[in-house]
Amino acid sequence: MKIIKFTKGRTNKYTVYFDDGTNVKLYDDVIIKYNLLSHKELDYDEFEDIVKYNDKLDSYYKALRYITRRQRTEKEVFEYLCKEFTRKTSQEAIDKLKNEGYFNKDIYLKSYLNDAITLNNIGPLKIKDNLKKLGFNEDEFKTKLDEIDNQVWLDKVEKIVSKKIKSNHNYGEYKLKEKILYDVTNMGYPKWMIEEFINNIEVENSDSILDKEYNKLYSKLSRKYEGYDLENQIKLKLIARGFGYNEVNDFVQNKKNI
């Protein structure tokens, strides 16, 4: 294989063209290491060695750019590299970065927990799951997570629950509590923390909410039902939205008497 020309790319890479129609993008470090500017005749084995060495540099530089955007764990970087490179090449890049001091689990963990608490709404159970997915063993984060006072989580739950009450004002009390419990549990908070707040929920202006929902359902369902069937369908829909059975019965009866 004979090199016939080089063309400079935007980064520190050159496209190298061979007389057999082959071309490959190589870092300038590779060109210098293998003296390709003067040594322009290559056999297949030399070419393979050059490509492998270039892949090593490529994986290292890409990993370096990846971790400079924000802190990453070894597992994150390894999985990122494996999308493009072999496991062996990816691991070599990881080892090189480790030797250069780029991976520090204590610093990463401290930063992750701080961001999770101050910038996100996820709870301790979700944090545990996320850290495991990032490659941490429970022994590595349990102590630091346990050091966080429960009041920190309770304050966050209180804010989340209050916000959800305001944004879900069309639900009856039962359905509202059920929805909040489901949503906040999925955010990674223990059930007991959530229940401490939702057990005290009292839906304000329940009659006005019920009246609004009744009118919407009446407008929609009256096109299909009438009489007893209409009344029954409205009741079923209202109960499904979390309004109490007796509350709905009394409300619908009052509507009939108006």
VOPAGU-2260 file (C-alpha; in pm, 1 decimal, decimal comma):
REM VOPAGU-2260
SITE   aa  ch    i         X         Y         Z
SITE  MET   A    0       0,0       0,0       0,0
SITE  LYS   A    1     138,5     337,3     -99,5
SITE  ILE   A    2      34,2     670,5      47,0
SITE  ILE   A    3     -51,8     914,0    -230,0
SITE  LYS   A    4    -171,6    1217,7     -32,2
SITE  PHE   A    5    -275,9    1372,4     299,8
SITE  THR   A    6    -560,3    1616,8     359,0
SITE  LYS   A    7    -595,8    1813,3     684,9
SITE  GLY   A    8    -919,7    1788,2     875,3
SITE  ARG   A    9   -1076,7    2036,4    1118,1
SITE  THR   A   10    -917,6    1875,4    1421,9
SITE  ASN   A   11    -575,0    1722,7    1468,7
SITE  LYS   A   12    -660,8    1452,7    1215,2
SITE  TYR   A   13    -553,4    1391,4     858,7
SITE  THR   A   14    -722,4    1181,4     594,3
SITE  VAL   A   15    -459,3     955,7     441,3
SITE  TYR   A   16    -525,1     823,3      91,7
SITE  PHE   A   17    -365,0     506,4     -51,3
SITE  ASP   A   18    -309,9     399,0    -408,5
SITE  ASP   A   19    -557,0     108,7    -373,6
SITE  GLY   A   20    -844,7     349,3    -311,3
SITE  THR   A   21    -835,4     305,0      65,7
SITE  ASN   A   22    -841,8     608,6     294,5
SITE  VAL   A   23    -825,9     638,8     670,3
SITE  LYS   A   24    -841,4     926,9     917,9
SITE  LEU   A   25    -534,0     934,2    1141,8
SITE  TYR   A   26    -426,0    1159,9    1424,5
SITE  ASP   A   27    -114,9    1366,9    1361,3
SITE  ASP   A   28      42,7    1179,7    1655,8
SITE  VAL   A   29       7,4     857,3    1457,8
SITE  ILE   A   30     157,2    1006,3    1144,6
SITE  ILE   A   31     457,2    1126,7    1341,6
SITE  LYS   A   32     496,6     803,3    1541,8
SITE  TYR   A   33     504,9     589,2    1227,6
SITE  ASN   A   34     695,8     846,9    1022,7
SITE  LEU   A   35     434,7     833,7     748,5
SITE  LEU   A   36     548,4    1156,7     586,7
SITE  SER   A   37     860,8     986,6     458,8
SITE  HIS   A   38     778,8     617,4     500,6
SITE  LYS   A   39     498,1     590,7     246,2
SITE  GLU   A   40     507,5     221,8     158,9
SITE  LEU   A   41     314,4      -1,6     402,0
SITE  ASP   A   42     239,4    -370,6     411,3
SITE  TYR   A   43     -89,1    -503,4     550,2
SITE  ASP   A   44      48,5    -575,4     901,2
SITE  GLU   A   45     192,2    -224,8     932,7
SITE  PHE   A   46    -137,9     -78,5     822,1
SITE  GLU   A   47    -326,4    -285,9    1082,3
SITE  ASP   A   48     -88,3    -172,4    1359,7
SITE  ILE   A   49    -137,3     189,5    1260,1
SITE  VAL   A   50    -517,7     159,0    1261,1
SITE  LYS   A   51    -516,6     -12,5    1602,4
SITE  TYR   A   52    -292,2     252,4    1752,8
SITE  ASN   A   53    -508,9     524,2    1601,6
SITE  ASP   A   54    -818,7     360,7    1755,6
SITE  LYS   A   55    -649,1     368,8    2095,2
SITE  LEU   A   56    -583,7     740,1    2061,7
SITE  ASP   A   57    -932,5     799,3    1926,7
SITE  SER   A   58   -1100,2     618,3    2216,3
SITE  TYR   A   59    -883,5     803,4    2467,4
SITE  TYR   A   60    -953,5    1147,7    2319,8
SITE  LYS   A   61   -1324,7    1080,1    2290,9
SITE  ALA   A   62   -1337,9     959,0    2650,0
SITE  LEU   A   63   -1148,3    1268,7    2759,0
SITE  ARG   A   64   -1394,6    1498,8    2582,4
SITE  TYR   A   65   -1683,0    1299,9    2730,2
SITE  ILE   A   66   -1568,8    1344,2    3088,6
SITE  THR   A   67   -1477,5    1710,4    3052,1
SITE  ARG   A   68   -1842,0    1799,6    2979,1
SITE  ARG   A   69   -1934,6    1674,2    3326,3
SITE  GLN   A   70   -1816,6    1413,9    3575,4
SITE  ARG   A   71   -1866,1    1052,8    3467,4
SITE  THR   A   72   -1810,5     714,5    3626,9
SITE  GLU   A   73   -1588,9     446,0    3476,3
SITE  LYS   A   74   -1899,0     248,3    3383,0
SITE  GLU   A   75   -2055,8     542,7    3200,6
SITE  VAL   A   76   -1741,3     608,6    2999,6
SITE  PHE   A   77   -1686,6     240,6    2923,7
SITE  GLU   A   78   -2042,2     195,5    2793,7
SITE  TYR   A   79   -2007,3     513,7    2589,4
SITE  LEU   A   80   -1684,5     394,5    2425,2
SITE  CYS   A   81   -1813,6      43,7    2359,5
SITE  LYS   A   82   -2070,8     187,3    2119,9
SITE  GLU   A   83   -1784,6     258,5    1880,1
SITE  PHE   A   84   -1477,9      63,2    1992,9
SITE  THR   A   85   -1398,3    -289,9    2107,3
SITE  ARG   A   86   -1419,9    -369,2    2478,0
SITE  LYS   A   87   -1041,5    -411,9    2485,1
SITE  THR   A   88    -973,9     -71,9    2329,0
SITE  SER   A   89   -1236,4      91,2    2551,3
SITE  GLN   A   90   -1085,6     -58,7    2865,5
SITE  GLU   A   91    -737,6      56,7    2765,0
SITE  ALA   A   92    -868,3     413,3    2741,5
SITE  ILE   A   93   -1032,7     376,8    3083,4
SITE  ASP   A   94    -709,3     245,8    3237,0
SITE  LYS   A   95    -512,0     535,8    3089,9
SITE  LEU   A   96    -757,0     788,6    3230,6
SITE  LYS   A   97    -751,2     615,4    3570,3
SITE  ASN   A   98    -371,8     633,7    3579,8
SITE  GLU   A   99    -398,5    1004,5    3504,9
SITE  GLY   A  100    -634,3    1052,0    3801,2
SITE  TYR   A  101    -954,9    1131,1    3613,6
SITE  PHE   A  102   -1181,8     897,0    3810,2
SITE  ASN   A  103   -1242,4     978,0    4176,0
SITE  LYS   A  104   -1548,2     805,1    4319,3
SITE  ASP   A  105   -1559,6    1012,3    4637,0
SITE  ILE   A  106   -1562,1    1340,7    4446,0
SITE  TYR   A  107   -1817,1    1208,4    4197,2
SITE  LEU   A  108   -2043,6    1078,2    4474,8
SITE  LYS   A  109   -2030,9    1403,9    4667,8
SITE  SER   A  110   -2112,9    1602,7    4353,5
SITE  TYR   A  111   -2391,3    1363,9    4249,5
SITE  LEU   A  112   -2562,6    1373,3    4588,9
SITE  ASN   A  113   -2538,4    1751,2    4605,8
SITE  ASP   A  114   -2695,8    1790,7    4261,7
SITE  ALA   A  115   -2963,3    1529,9    4337,0
SITE  ILE   A  116   -3068,2    1715,9    4651,0
SITE  THR   A  117   -3041,4    2075,7    4532,9
SITE  LEU   A  118   -3126,6    2051,4    4162,4
SITE  ASN   A  119   -3357,3    1749,3    4128,9
SITE  ASN   A  120   -3672,5    1618,5    4294,0
SITE  ILE   A  121   -3569,5    1252,1    4307,0
SITE  GLY   A  122   -3577,3    1075,8    4642,4
SITE  PRO   A  123   -3331,7     846,5    4823,3
SITE  LEU   A  124   -3461,7     522,1    4671,4
SITE  LYS   A  125   -3425,8     658,1    4317,2
SITE  ILE   A  126   -3078,8     787,7    4401,1
SITE  LYS   A  127   -2975,3     439,8    4518,1
SITE  ASP   A  128   -3097,7     283,6    4193,9
SITE  ASN   A  129   -2922,3     546,4    3983,6
SITE  LEU   A  130   -2591,7     504,0    4166,1
SITE  LYS   A  131   -2605,2     128,0    4116,1
SITE  LYS   A  132   -2665,1     181,0    3744,4
SITE  LEU   A  133   -2364,5     413,6    3738,9
SITE  GLY   A  134   -2143,7     135,3    3871,0
SITE  PHE   A  135   -2137,4     201,5    4246,6
SITE  ASN   A  136   -2171,2     -75,7    4502,9
SITE  GLU   A  137   -2412,3      -2,9    4787,9
SITE  ASP   A  138   -2123,2     -15,3    5035,4
SITE  GLU   A  139   -1966,9     279,0    4851,3
SITE  PHE   A  140   -2261,6     515,6    4892,2
SITE  LYS   A  141   -2473,9     383,4    5181,5
SITE  THR   A  142   -2290,4     574,6    5454,7
SITE  LYS   A  143   -2301,2     908,9    5271,6
SITE  LEU   A  144   -2667,8     863,7    5183,0
SITE  ASP   A  145   -2755,6     766,7    5541,4
SITE  GLU   A  146   -2586,2    1084,2    5666,1
SITE  ILE   A  147   -2853,8    1296,2    5496,1
SITE  ASP   A  148   -3116,8    1390,1    5754,5
SITE  ASN   A  149   -3468,9    1261,5    5684,3
SITE  GLN   A  150   -3595,0    1617,1    5725,7
SITE  VAL   A  151   -3422,4    1705,3    5399,0
SITE  TRP   A  152   -3634,9    1446,6    5216,9
SITE  LEU   A  153   -3950,4    1537,8    5409,5
SITE  ASP   A  154   -3912,1    1903,4    5311,3
SITE  LYS   A  155   -3877,5    1802,0    4946,9
SITE  VAL   A  156   -4181,7    1572,7    4966,5
SITE  GLU   A  157   -4389,3    1849,8    5123,8
SITE  LYS   A  158   -4306,2    2086,5    4837,4
SITE  ILE   A  159   -4374,9    1821,6    4573,6
SITE  VAL   A  160   -4709,0    1723,1    4729,6
SITE  SER   A  161   -4816,6    2087,5    4762,4
SITE  LYS   A  162   -4734,4    2151,7    4398,1
SITE  LYS   A  163   -4922,6    1842,9    4283,2
SITE  ILE   A  164   -5231,6    1940,3    4481,8
SITE  LYS   A  165   -5238,0    2274,9    4300,7
SITE  SER   A  166   -5181,4    2123,7    3956,6
SITE  ASN   A  167   -5438,8    1842,8    3993,8
SITE  HIS   A  168   -5738,4    2044,1    4103,6
SITE  ASN   A  169   -5991,4    1845,6    3898,2
SITE  TYR   A  170   -5963,2    1527,4    4104,9
SITE  GLY   A  171   -6168,7    1420,5    4401,5
SITE  GLU   A  172   -5992,3    1366,9    4733,7
SITE  TYR   A  173   -5949,8     989,2    4704,2
SITE  LYS   A  174   -5821,2     998,7    4345,2
SITE  LEU   A  175   -5594,6    1292,2    4423,2
SITE  LYS   A  176   -5430,6    1108,1    4712,6
SITE  GLU   A  177   -5394,8     794,5    4502,7
SITE  LYS   A  178   -5233,8     985,7    4215,8
SITE  ILE   A  179   -4992,6    1176,3    4439,4
SITE  LEU   A  180   -4886,3     858,3    4619,4
SITE  TYR   A  181   -4821,4     686,8    4286,4
SITE  ASP   A  182   -4631,5     980,3    4133,1
SITE  VAL   A  183   -4412,2    1059,7    4431,0
SITE  THR   A  184   -4335,7     692,9    4500,6
SITE  ASN   A  185   -4207,4     668,1    4144,3
SITE  MET   A  186   -3981,1     963,5    4217,0
SITE  GLY   A  187   -3803,0     749,5    4475,4
SITE  TYR   A  188   -3951,7     848,3    4809,6
SITE  PRO   A  189   -4055,6     594,8    5076,5
SITE  LYS   A  190   -4428,2     550,1    5113,4
SITE  TRP   A  191   -4428,3     658,8    5479,3
SITE  MET   A  192   -4281,9     998,4    5390,4
SITE  ILE   A  193   -4554,8    1066,1    5134,7
SITE  GLU   A  194   -4839,4     943,2    5355,0
SITE  GLU   A  195   -4731,9    1184,9    5628,7
SITE  PHE   A  196   -4855,5    1465,2    5404,4
SITE  ILE   A  197   -5130,2    1317,2    5187,7
SITE  ASN   A  198   -5320,6    1181,6    5488,9
SITE  ASN   A  199   -5386,0    1543,2    5585,2
SITE  ILE   A  200   -5502,7    1654,1    5240,9
SITE  GLU   A  201   -5836,6    1826,7    5237,9
SITE  VAL   A  202   -5965,4    1927,7    4897,4
SITE  GLU   A  203   -6090,0    2285,4    4915,5
SITE  ASN   A  204   -6408,7    2382,2    4737,6
SITE  SER   A  205   -6494,7    2019,4    4667,8
SITE  ASP   A  206   -6849,5    2116,0    4566,7
SITE  SER   A  207   -6727,3    2359,3    4303,0
SITE  ILE   A  208   -6488,0    2098,8    4162,5
SITE  LEU   A  209   -6766,3    1841,4    4161,1
SITE  ASP   A  210   -7001,7    2085,6    3992,2
SITE  LYS   A  211   -6744,3    2164,6    3724,2
SITE  GLU   A  212   -6675,2    1797,8    3654,3
SITE  TYR   A  213   -7046,3    1715,1    3656,9
SITE  ASN   A  214   -7119,0    1982,8    3397,1
SITE  LYS   A  215   -6838,1    1862,8    3171,2
SITE  LEU   A  216   -6957,0    1503,4    3192,0
SITE  TYR   A  217   -7320,8    1599,9    3142,9
SITE  SER   A  218   -7234,4    1794,8    2828,3
SITE  LYS   A  219   -7039,5    1501,5    2687,9
SITE  LEU   A  220   -7254,2    1205,7    2795,3
SITE  SER   A  221   -7594,5    1360,9    2727,7
SITE  ARG   A  222   -7523,4    1317,5    2356,8
SITE  LYS   A  223   -7533,0     941,1    2408,4
SITE  TYR   A  224   -7745,3     876,7    2719,4
SITE  GLU   A  225   -8054,6    1016,0    2881,8
SITE  GLY   A  226   -8261,7     973,2    3197,9
SITE  TYR   A  227   -8146,1     707,9    3444,1
SITE  ASP   A  228   -7867,4     584,1    3214,4
SITE  LEU   A  229   -7721,4     933,3    3187,9
SITE  GLU   A  230   -7740,2     983,8    3562,4
SITE  ASN   A  231   -7576,3     647,5    3629,2
SITE  GLN   A  232   -7294,6     708,0    3380,1
SITE  ILE   A  233   -7217,3    1046,5    3533,0
SITE  LYS   A  234   -7209,4     895,1    3881,1
SITE  LEU   A  235   -6970,7     618,7    3771,3
SITE  LYS   A  236   -6737,3     867,1    3603,9
SITE  LEU   A  237   -6732,5    1098,1    3905,4
SITE  ILE   A  238   -6660,2     814,0    4145,2
SITE  ALA   A  239   -6379,8     696,9    3915,4
SITE  ARG   A  240   -6229,8    1045,5    3943,9
SITE  GLY   A  241   -6202,8    1010,5    4317,8
SITE  PHE   A  242   -6520,5    1161,3    4451,5
SITE  GLY   A  243   -6690,9     970,0    4733,2
SITE  TYR   A  244   -6997,9     753,0    4658,4
SITE  ASN   A  245   -7227,4     931,8    4906,2
SITE  GLU   A  246   -7089,7    1269,8    4801,4
SITE  VAL   A  247   -7172,4    1199,2    4438,2
SITE  ASN   A  248   -7518,8    1060,3    4514,5
SITE  ASP   A  249   -7612,1    1362,3    4723,1
SITE  PHE   A  250   -7474,2    1603,1    4465,0
SITE  VAL   A  251   -7656,6    1442,7    4171,2
SITE  GLN   A  252   -7980,4    1427,6    4372,9
SITE  ASN   A  253   -7951,5    1797,5    4452,9
SITE  LYS   A  254   -7895,1    1867,4    4081,9
SITE  LYS   A  255   -8220,2    1685,8    4003,7
SITE  ASN   A  256   -8409,2    1888,1    4262,7
SITE  ILE   A  257   -8295,0    2222,5    4131,3
